[in-house]
Amino acid sequence: MRTRICDSPSCGDVLALAATMDRVLISHDFETMPGHFYQLLEQSPSPGLVLIPQIRAIGQAVEDLRIAWTCLEAEEFKNRIVYLPL
């Protein structure tokens, strides 16, 4: 079951929530997420951000995530943006 956090959370809010939960955030927002991510890093560390193009087929995106998860250590996601496909 998914929990709705709020009606329209900002990118910064979503990144901050993921950081407090020690979770890497996965998004297709190449436009605004990187800027918000770097603003967050000025205040606190982050588990990381993974960006996947929205036009990527779901099956390909899942496979890209599987490969990244298999090939990268958790520390390699911290405080950085990982662009998929690798």
QUIWOHU-V830362 format. One record per run of one state. SS is the DSSP state (helix for helix, strand for strand, loop for the rest). FROM is the first residue (numbers start at 0). TO is the last residue. If there is no record, write none. Layout:
# QUIWOHU-V830362
{{SS/FROM/TO} {SS/FROM/TO}}
This chain:
# QUIWOHU-V830362
{{loop/0/9} {helix/10/19} {loop/20/23} {strand/24/26} {loop/27/31} {helix/32/42} {loop/43/47} {strand/48/51} {loop/52/56} {helix/57/70} {loop/71/72} {helix/73/75} {loop/76/79} {strand/80/83} {loop/84/85}}
